Amino acid sequence: MFKRLIILFLVFFEIMGTVCFASDREPSVNALSAVLIDADTGRVLWGKNENEPMAIASTTKIMTAIVALENADLSDVAVVSENAVAAPPVKMHLKKGEEITLEQLLYALLMQSSNDAAVAVAEAVGGSVEGFCAMMNEKAKQLGCRDTEFVTPNGLDKGNHHSTAYDMALIGTYAIKNEDFIRISNTPSIAFSTNKNSYSRTNKNRLLSSYDGAIGIKTGFTGKAGHCFAGAARRDGVTLVSVVLASGWGSAGKSRKWTDTKEILNYGFNNYHKYSIMGKKAKIGVDRAKMTDTVLESEGSLDVLLSEAEKESLVYKLKLPPALTAPVKKGDTVGICEIYSGSFKLGQTYLKASEDIEEHSFTHSLGSIIKDWLKIVC
């Protein structure tokens, strides 16, 4: 009996240890390259070969959709070319000469990853596939992507078409701030008709229905890229974006991209929380005043995503002039307090004068005496 109680006791503590400490465990993922970032700041919270150039398959279509949304109207009508019809599966089987709106094409593009829809979008918005890819590459530069080159609008393996997990996370973070992108990519199912056909699309993004707070983003697969996925979820004011590239091949890889994504997002939500951080006060010398120094107060606070360990090890860098020169008004902006987690700048608060400081010098004092004397005499 005693032996049985000991075993139960040990099992209990093993379970409790798992509950209490599992959140500290680094994500275990099969993907060859992966990343997790804070969507509010773009800060990398966790990564695995996140800057390694990789094939990215249909996660490419995130950028395809964004460039289209920012350079055309959803009501614009595309006339399908023979080039679009010839795109390989996965496809919606468009017909040459078919008239279809940009919005309808984006539903097929984002919900079911249709390759012919991607070509039709590119030709309608960019004039040609090559012209549209130039627009995609220009947008990537604007977003701060470090190692990305788009050769196709659909992500099929061609030339030096590649990106990195980090760059795709930046693109995904940007995309989910677009209301039309979120609306279209999060639609569970839709039916629509064109002048030549009727279509019914069902969303293939399983994360939307299997993960609390999921808001995106896009699946992908080619023989070179393996199974890929850019995911995003929002909980309690925290938005996280994850990317997994080459989670595997075959049915195992197809399943693993979902478990990899959930593992990474769980790590983020378990370990990072929003904190309101105040900037540091500062003392500064004052010239031409009775007082020799004064205190500067930080205006406002920063709401930032941090782990408990990061919260306790923030770095504050003050940017101040050598000294103040009176007169100074209460509330005057005097300097800046920058707040860092490691080498990443989380943000900054302004340092304000906490009191009025009158000028006090021989010339100023003499002038005041003369003014007061003249008032008495007059």
RAGI-V703292 format. One record per backbone hydrogen bond with DSSP energy under -0.5 kcal/mol. CO is the residue of the C=O (numbers start at 1). NH is the residue of the N-H. If there is no record, write none. Layout:
co | nh
CO | NH
CO | NH
This chain:
co | nh
1 | 5
2 | 6
3 | 7
4 | 8
5 | 9
6 | 10
7 | 11
8 | 12
9 | 13
10 | 14
11 | 15
12 | 16
13 | 17
14 | 18
15 | 19
16 | 20
17 | 21
18 | 22
21 | 24
22 | 25
27 | 29
33 | 245
34 | 48
35 | 243
36 | 45
36 | 46
37 | 39
37 | 241
38 | 41
38 | 42
43 | 38
43 | 45
46 | 36
48 | 34
49 | 52
50 | 166
54 | 163
56 | 59
57 | 60
58 | 61
59 | 62
60 | 63
60 | 64
61 | 65
62 | 66
63 | 67
64 | 68
65 | 69
66 | 70
67 | 71
68 | 71
68 | 72
73 | 76
74 | 103
76 | 78
76 | 102
78 | 80
78 | 100
80 | 97
81 | 85
82 | 86
84 | 87
90 | 115
95 | 98
98 | 80
98 | 100
99 | 195
100 | 78
101 | 105
102 | 106
103 | 107
104 | 108
105 | 109
106 | 110
107 | 111
108 | 112
108 | 114
109 | 113
111 | 204
114 | 118
115 | 119
116 | 120
117 | 121
118 | 122
119 | 123
120 | 124
121 | 125
122 | 126
123 | 127
128 | 132
129 | 133
130 | 134
131 | 135
132 | 136
133 | 137
134 | 138
135 | 139
136 | 140
137 | 141
138 | 142
139 | 143
140 | 145
141 | 144
149 | 151
149 | 162
158 | 161
162 | 149
163 | 54
164 | 168
165 | 169
166 | 170
167 | 171
168 | 172
169 | 173
170 | 174
171 | 175
172 | 176
174 | 177
175 | 178
177 | 179
178 | 182
179 | 183
180 | 184
181 | 185
182 | 186
184 | 187
188 | 203
190 | 201
192 | 199
197 | 194
199 | 192
201 | 190
204 | 206
205 | 208
206 | 209
206 | 210
207 | 210
207 | 211
211 | 214
213 | 234
216 | 232
218 | 230
220 | 228
222 | 226
226 | 222
227 | 247
228 | 220
229 | 231
229 | 244
230 | 218
231 | 242
232 | 215
232 | 216
233 | 240
235 | 238
238 | 235
239 | 39
240 | 233
241 | 37
242 | 231
243 | 35
244 | 229
245 | 32
245 | 33
246 | 32
248 | 227
249 | 253
250 | 254
251 | 255
252 | 256
253 | 257
255 | 258
255 | 259
256 | 260
257 | 261
258 | 262
259 | 263
260 | 264
261 | 265
262 | 266
263 | 267
264 | 268
265 | 269
266 | 270
267 | 271
268 | 272
273 | 306
275 | 277
275 | 304
277 | 302
282 | 296
284 | 294
285 | 324
287 | 326
288 | 360
292 | 286
294 | 284
295 | 354
296 | 282
297 | 352
298 | 300
299 | 350
300 | 279
302 | 277
302 | 304
304 | 275
304 | 306
306 | 273
307 | 311
308 | 312
310 | 313
311 | 314
315 | 317
315 | 340
316 | 318
317 | 338
318 | 320
319 | 336
324 | 287
328 | 357
329 | 332
332 | 334
332 | 353
335 | 351
336 | 319
336 | 338
337 | 349
338 | 317
339 | 346
339 | 347
340 | 315
340 | 342
341 | 344
343 | 345
344 | 341
344 | 346
347 | 339
349 | 337
350 | 299
350 | 352
351 | 334
351 | 335
352 | 297
353 | 331
357 | 327
357 | 328
361 | 365
362 | 366
363 | 367
364 | 368
365 | 369
366 | 370
367 | 371
368 | 372
369 | 373
370 | 374
371 | 375
372 | 376
373 | 377
374 | 378
